[in-house]
Amino acid sequence: MREELENMLSRFLNGEHTIEEKGHIKTIKKIDIDKNWQRFRNSVNAKIHKRSFYVNRNIRIFARIAAAIIILILTATIILIIQQKPGHNIQLVCSVQENIEVRLSEGSTILLNKGAVISYPEQLQSRKREINLSGEAWFEITKSKTSPFYVHLENSTIKVLGTTFNIKEDERGNVTVSVINGKVSFYEKNNKDNFIILEAGQQGIFDSNTKEIKQSKYDSENFLFWKTGKLSFKREMLNVVFKEFEKSYNKNIIVLDSLILQNKLTTTFEGQSLDDIMKELNILFDLQYYMQGDTIYVEKMTQ
């Protein structure tokens, strides 16, 4: 199946597709291949071969195909090998349908959220460990006083010596770095004078338009829901709770009675579907809800 998709996308990008294949491509019209390629291009500039075959073609065409396959193919991971020169290969790992754990040669661990892409050398340098990231990932970096670890994104860079932290890059290039323990330096790419130092419990947000980096403290680790499956609230207003649900479950929530939002919630949800959570809230606050597509409507229970 994978080979069929690759061949079809190759023909499509070269204008050699059939009418039937064109119809199939239309079903994925929401995929912005050029945008995905743009993210690849910042890290990739070489000829590529992939496990079972070698593609001796223009890298732009192949990477555009790969960007589309990442969205289309029904597997958990795609691994490409970028061959710069003998003995110096680079791994490019793309998570597709589930979180993927990657262990680097020096022992550091990276957990990729769905849709994330990283590229890194098979063997990291002893004096300067570097990887490239697009999307969201959680890092547990092996400590080394002599070998700093760099995470390069499209417009910013994070430098660490050994720590645990989360990086989230959105489609506009805005980056949020949240430090669980240790310390990191967070700065604008190619401008090390624009930086902040983040310690455990702190969060930095880089605005790709203004180039400003703001620092704050986070009150909960709900931003790690994609990794832990856990959401915790302590006397939190329901308007805040529902916004967290929207981000975590990728749904829209419309509350039809504003008085509902004045209720406060203290609890922890772990490993539960949004449907199960909403049923609990119905009992707690005398509510009812219904769904239309990706939108949930919430109202007071009718008598």
Sequence and secondary structure as in RCSB ss.txt:
>XXXX:A:sequence
MREELENMLSRFLNGEHTIEEKGHIKTIKKIDIDKNWQRFRNSVNAKIHKRSFYVNRNIRIFARIAAAIIILILT
ATIILIIQQKPGHNIQLVCSVQENIEVRLSEGSTILLNKGAVISYPEQLQSRKREINLSGEAWFEITKSKTSPFY
VHLENSTIKVLGTTFNIKEDERGNVTVSVINGKVSFYEKNNKDNFIILEAGQQGIFDSNTKEIKQSKYDSENFLF
WKTGKLSFKREMLNVVFKEFEKSYNKNIIVLDSLILQNKLTTTFEGQSLDDIMKELNILFDLQYYMQGDTIYVEK
MTQ
>XXXX:A:secstr
 HHHHHHHHHHHHTT   HHHHHHHHTTTT  HHHHHHHHHTT  S EEETTEEE S HHHHHHHHHHHHHH  S
SEEEEEEESSTT EEEEEEE SS EEEE TTS EEEE TT EEEEESS  SS EEEEEESEEEEE    SSS EE
EE SSEEEEESS EEEEEE TTS EEEEEEESEEEEEETTEEEEEEEEETTEEEEE TTT  EEEEE S  GGGH
HHH EEEEEEEEHHHHHHHHHHHHT EEEES GGGGG EEEEEEES  HHHHHHHHHHHHTEEEEEETTEEEEEE
   
